[in-house]
Amino acid sequence: MRLKRMLAAVGVLVLGSGGVAVATHVTPVPSTTVPTGFFSTHTKINNVPREVSRLARRGRMDVFTQHARLTANQATAWHTHPGPGIVSVVAGALTYEDAQGGRCRKKTYKPGQGFVDRGFGYVHRAVAGPEGADFYVTYLTPRRAPTQTIDVNDPPEGCTP
């Protein structure tokens, strides 16, 4: 009887963990079938942890979700955000450019890679690779921020226009 219970428990664990494994390996929707633009804007989040207190007012913030597509070698304007942006590259290549210590830095991301743009006035831009780039961005902004992106006229010191 004890052996039967043990085997039953092992069977449940194996089947349960198999379900978890399947759930964590989800096939993404091809980016070419997803329209560009914002999927959601000003989604209100009311349970923001204290660790994000720089962003949240009284535990609240807004969330924007966007699918962006750049053509071959196309660059965004130099810009910043009122809060961080979580970027996932899904097709092509995307080079993130910023400056640190008066020197321009460039890092290229390919499908399946991503990064966090720290926002809060940090000036940068993105440049698509030779095949273009498709990427998703989730912006976290202070509640009622007028926009998720703020264009600036000049590149940061160390980066040429």
Long-range contacts (C-beta under 8 A, 24 or more apart in sequence): 28-90, 31-67, 31-69, 31-90, 31-91, 31-134, 32-91, 32-134, 34-67, 35-67, 36-67, 36-68, 36-69, 37-66, 37-67, 38-64, 38-65, 38-66, 39-65, 39-66, 39-67, 40-64, 40-65, 42-144, 44-143, 52-140, 54-120, 55-83, 55-84, 55-140, 55-141, 55-142, 56-142, 56-143, 57-142, 57-143, 60-143, 61-140, 61-141, 61-142, 61-143, 62-140, 62-141, 62-142, 62-143, 62-144, 62-145, 63-138, 63-139, 63-140, 63-141, 64-137, 64-138, 64-139, 64-141, 64-148, 65-136, 65-137, 65-138, 65-139, 66-136, 66-137, 66-138, 66-139, 66-148, 67-134, 67-135, 67-136, 68-133, 68-134, 68-135, 68-136, 68-137, 69-132, 69-133, 69-134, 70-94, 70-126, 70-127, 70-128, 70-132, 70-133, 71-128, 71-132, 72-128, 72-129, 72-130, 72-131, 72-132, 73-127, 73-128, 73-129, 73-130, 74-127, 74-128, 74-132, 75-125, 75-126, 75-127, 75-128, 76-125, 76-126, 76-127, 77-125, 77-151, 77-152, 78-123, 78-124, 78-125, 78-151, 78-152, 78-153, 78-154, 78-155, 78-156, 78-159, 79-123, 79-124, 79-125, 79-149, 79-150, 79-151, 79-152, 80-119, 80-120, 80-121, 80-122, 80-123, 80-124, 80-149, 80-150, 80-152, 81-117, 81-119, 81-120, 81-122, 81-139, 81-141, 81-148, 81-149, 81-150, 82-119, 82-120, 82-141, 82-142, 82-145, 82-147, 82-148, 82-150, 83-119, 83-120, 83-139, 83-140, 83-141, 83-142, 83-145, 84-116, 84-117, 84-118, 84-119, 84-120, 84-139, 84-140, 85-116, 85-117, 85-119, 85-137, 85-138, 85-139, 85-140, 85-148, 86-114, 86-116, 86-117, 86-137, 86-138, 86-140, 87-114, 87-115, 87-116, 87-117, 87-135, 87-136, 87-137, 88-114, 88-135, 88-136, 88-137, 89-113, 89-114, 89-133, 89-134, 89-135, 90-134, 90-135, 90-136, 91-131, 91-132, 91-133, 91-134, 92-128, 92-129, 92-131, 92-132, 92-133, 92-134, 93-128, 93-129, 93-130, 93-131, 93-133, 94-126, 94-127, 94-128, 94-129, 94-133, 94-135, 95-126, 95-127, 95-128, 95-129, 96-124, 96-125, 96-126, 97-124, 97-125, 97-126, 97-127, 97-159, 98-122, 98-123, 98-124, 98-156, 98-159, 99-123, 99-155, 99-156, 99-157, 99-158, 99-159, 100-158, 101-158, 102-157, 102-158, 103-158, 104-155, 104-156, 104-158, 104-159, 104-160, 123-152, 123-155, 123-156, 124-156, 125-155
